[in-house]
């Protein structure tokens, strides 16, 4: 079930209404087994965030922001589960 009209995105909706929330990132297609929970956040790459729906990967700017957020919020030994 989709709550946004076709051709729109959560990020554009958040920006349009100046919401306090921000869009998170999750490598849905990369996460294909329970063993992936053992990966450390810093071991992920941009290509792990590939989306076949958009036929693209996360932008370098967004990826850098995500990695900075994880570094500040979580210790470097934190496993993948810190991604929110």
C-alpha positions as CSV (number, residue, x, y, z in Angstrom):
1,X,0.0,0.0,0.0
2,X,1.4,3.4,-0.9
3,X,0.5,6.6,0.9
4,X,2.0,9.0,-1.6
5,X,0.8,9.7,-5.1
6,X,2.7,8.2,-8.0
7,X,5.6,10.3,-9.1
8,X,6.3,11.7,-5.7
9,X,8.7,10.8,-3.0
10,X,8.9,10.9,0.8
11,X,11.8,13.3,0.6
12,X,9.9,15.8,-1.6
13,X,6.8,15.5,0.7
14,X,8.9,16.2,3.8
15,X,10.5,19.2,2.2
16,X,7.2,20.6,0.9
17,X,5.6,20.6,4.3
18,X,8.8,21.5,6.2
19,X,8.3,18.5,8.5
20,X,10.7,18.0,11.4
21,X,11.3,14.4,10.4
22,X,13.8,13.3,7.8
23,X,14.0,10.4,5.4
24,X,16.0,7.5,6.5
25,X,18.0,5.1,4.3
26,X,18.0,1.4,4.3
27,X,19.7,-1.0,1.8
28,X,16.6,-3.1,1.2
29,X,17.8,-5.1,-1.8
30,X,21.2,-5.7,-0.2
31,X,19.6,-7.1,3.0
32,X,18.8,-10.6,1.8
33,X,19.8,-12.8,4.7
34,X,20.2,-12.8,8.5
35,X,23.9,-13.0,8.1
36,X,23.9,-9.4,6.9
37,X,23.1,-8.4,10.5
38,X,26.8,-9.1,11.3
39,X,28.0,-6.4,8.9
40,X,29.4,-3.3,10.4
41,X,28.0,0.0,9.2
42,X,31.3,1.4,8.1
43,X,31.7,-1.7,5.8
44,X,28.7,-0.7,3.6
45,X,29.2,1.1,0.3
46,X,27.0,3.3,-1.9
47,X,26.3,0.3,-4.2
48,X,24.8,-1.6,-1.3
49,X,22.0,1.0,-1.4
50,X,21.0,0.2,-5.0
51,X,17.3,0.5,-5.7
52,X,15.9,-1.4,-8.7
53,X,12.7,0.7,-8.4
54,X,14.6,3.9,-9.0
55,X,17.5,2.2,-10.9
56,X,20.0,4.2,-8.9
57,X,22.1,4.2,-5.8
58,X,22.1,6.6,-2.9
59,X,23.7,9.9,-3.7
60,X,27.3,10.5,-2.5
61,X,26.0,13.5,-0.4
62,X,23.3,11.4,1.3
63,X,25.7,8.5,1.8
64,X,28.2,10.8,3.5
65,X,25.5,12.3,5.7
66,X,24.4,8.8,6.7
67,X,27.9,7.6,7.5
68,X,28.6,10.8,9.5
69,X,25.3,10.3,11.4
70,X,26.3,6.7,12.3
71,X,29.8,7.8,13.4
72,X,28.4,10.4,15.7
73,X,25.5,8.4,17.1
74,X,27.0,5.0,17.4
75,X,30.4,3.5,18.2
76,X,32.4,2.2,15.3
77,X,31.9,-1.4,16.4
78,X,28.2,-1.2,16.1
79,X,26.6,-3.7,13.8
80,X,24.2,-3.1,10.9
81,X,21.3,-2.8,13.3
82,X,22.2,0.8,14.1
83,X,21.0,1.9,10.6
84,X,17.8,3.9,11.2
